Amino acid sequence: MSASVPEAERFAELESGRQPELETGRRWRRPRLVVPFAALVGGLGLAWPGAELERAISEGDPRAEVKLREAVDRRVLAVADMAAATLAVLVCVSLIAGQGLRLSALLALPLVVLAGKLVGLYDRDELLINRATLDEAPRLAQLATLYVFLFSVLQSLFVRGHLGPADEVVLWVALFGAAVAARAAGRQLAHAVTPSERVLFVGSDASAERLRVKLAACGGRAELVGQMAVTGLDRADDVSAAAAALREVVAELRVHRVVIESSGSHPQATLDYVREAKGIGARVSLLPRVLEVVGTSIEVDDLHGLTLLGVRHFGLSRSSRVIKRSFDLLGAALSLLVAAPLLAVIALLVKLSSRGPVFYRQTRIGRDGRPFTMWKFRTMVDGADAMKAPLRERNEAEGLFKIAADPRITKVGGVLRRYSLDELPQLINVLRGEMSLVGPRPLVPDEDDLITGLDRRRLQLTPGMTGRWQILGSARVPLPEMVKLDYLYVTGWSLWSDVKILLRTVPYVLARRGM
């Protein structure tokens, strides 16, 4: 080990200063729930890995643990896809079309695995830490399309009769919905029977702490067990020595994944760390700082062997604005129509529970910095704004005013806030064009004054009822982080991103996290 890479910098344990403990965390165990399913489809190559791999795991080989985790992920997802295909075929062919199935219909099960492999659905999880099924919905749509095509072409082998175009549409819808549900359940199963992914971070202390917080928010899927610094690397032999030390640390801490922060001052070190980590069989993730500015809306451009990243222009095109506004109008109108009886009941409860108006109106800053009046059901006592100053010392949020147990909240207001029902009148703001269903957070003038410079570009989009900041728990997201989330939302907007945020808002509301 080179003297320029001291031991204290080479490895720093991040768990309260403890020394590395090789026996910490959950141990690997044979997933009993998966084995029966894998045995049923052993002929498809989904049989459980052999005893040799399990023996290597018992000896503490992290490479074997990574291979077994990948085997679990692939097999569970394959079984989930086959279960979804079975359900979809039974619903479409037997129940809807009223046709009989031949015994050879069992051969249709490998078709869904083949289709999934062709669209890359079994090679994705090993690249990711946060494996959200909703993120792969576009690929699942491709899977359903390809499977229905193959099933239709070969249907004479599977069906005693004929499926018409309407039946094929039903099959597509049934397979897509069943695949989303089955894969989500399968990933929960895989997470339950495997320990957390052990992550080693190579980079700065500040980025390591940020990664630790983000991993903790992933529900235990991964944990940060150590850090290596990229400092004091001034010579080529220093870089080589530091990269070689990676092998020792990975073995010592049984690391499954190495997250490497891109280093502008030591680019060769980044390359050597990546090569070394891949060479020893660990999963590798990169933390590129440039994405903090451009977001994920980039295209890889292969310029005769030279890789470039194409960055989309900031803001929405005219056609994208029309699509987003049409989506808002349709969603808000339907929501108000369905929720009209609930709105009437809430208004009555608010009026009867405390003195004051039913609605609370507040000035917020909207698109391009224009103020507007935002509507909510009143959840506090009348005159709550005048009581704000004495409570500022109890504020729990950075840059925003948030108190978990705010004494100004009424009993009915507490229930409304818990389930975000107080936000429903904002649908009126959406119809008026002052707000969007999804967008940046609408701030009060005092909070908006704290945002300066290029960060104010977040206001190029209409503020939303929900957003990325909302599903993370708005009271827990500090103002600087919230501004960054809004900026990245603007840089990478798509209609599918709005749909995903709306779908993810529902479980957060039902979990009583509030917004």
HELIX and SHEET records of a PDB file:
HELIX    1   1 GLU A    7  ARG A   10  1                                   4    
HELIX    2   2 VAL A   35  LEU A   40  1                                   6    
HELIX    3   3 GLY A   42  LEU A   44  5                                   3    
HELIX    4   4 ALA A   51  SER A   58  1                                   8    
HELIX    5   5 PRO A   62  VAL A   89  1                                  28    
HELIX    6   6 LEU A   90  ILE A   96  3                                   7    
HELIX    7   7 LEU A  103  ALA A  108  5                                   6    
HELIX    8   8 LEU A  109  LEU A  118  1                                  10    
HELIX    9   9 ASP A  125  LEU A  127  5                                   3    
HELIX   10  10 THR A  133  GLU A  136  5                                   4    
HELIX   11  11 ALA A  137  VAL A  153  1                                  17    
HELIX   12  12 GLN A  155  PHE A  158  1                                   4    
HELIX   13  13 PRO A  165  VAL A  193  1                                  29    
HELIX   14  14 ASP A  205  ALA A  216  1                                  12    
HELIX   15  15 ALA A  236  LEU A  253  1                                  18    
HELIX   16  16 PRO A  267  GLY A  279  1                                  13    
HELIX   17  17 LEU A  291  VAL A  294  1                                   4    
HELIX   18  18 ARG A  318  SER A  353  1                                  36    
HELIX   19  19 ARG A  367  GLY A  369  5                                   3    
HELIX   20  20 ALA A  384  MET A  387  5                                   4    
HELIX   21  21 ALA A  389  ARG A  394  5                                   6    
HELIX   22  22 LYS A  411  ARG A  418  1                                   8    
HELIX   23  23 LEU A  421  GLU A  423  5                                   3    
HELIX   24  24 GLN A  426  LEU A  431  1                                   6    
HELIX   25  25 PRO A  445  ASP A  448  1                                   4    
HELIX   26  26 GLY A  453  GLN A  460  5                                   8    
HELIX   27  27 ARG A  468  ILE A  471  1                                   4    
HELIX   28  28 SER A  474  ARG A  476  5                                   3    
HELIX   29  29 LEU A  479  THR A  491  1                                  13    
HELIX   30  30 LEU A  495  LEU A  510  1                                  16    
SHEET    1   A 2 GLY A 100  LEU A 101  0                                        
SHEET    2   A 2 VAL A 159  ARG A 160 -1                                        
SHEET    1   B 4 ALA A 222  MET A 228  0                                        
SHEET    2   B 4 GLU A 197  VAL A 202  1                                        
SHEET    3   B 4 ARG A 257  GLU A 261  1                                        
SHEET    4   B 4 ARG A 283  LEU A 287  1                                        
SHEET    1   C 2 ILE A 298  LEU A 303  0                                        
SHEET    2   C 2 LEU A 306  VAL A 311 -1                                        
SHEET    1   D 2 PHE A 359  ILE A 365  0                                        
SHEET    2   D 2 PRO A 371  PHE A 377 -1                                        
SHEET    1   E 2 SER A 436  VAL A 438  0                                        
SHEET    2   E 2 GLY A 464  THR A 466  1                                        
END                                                                             
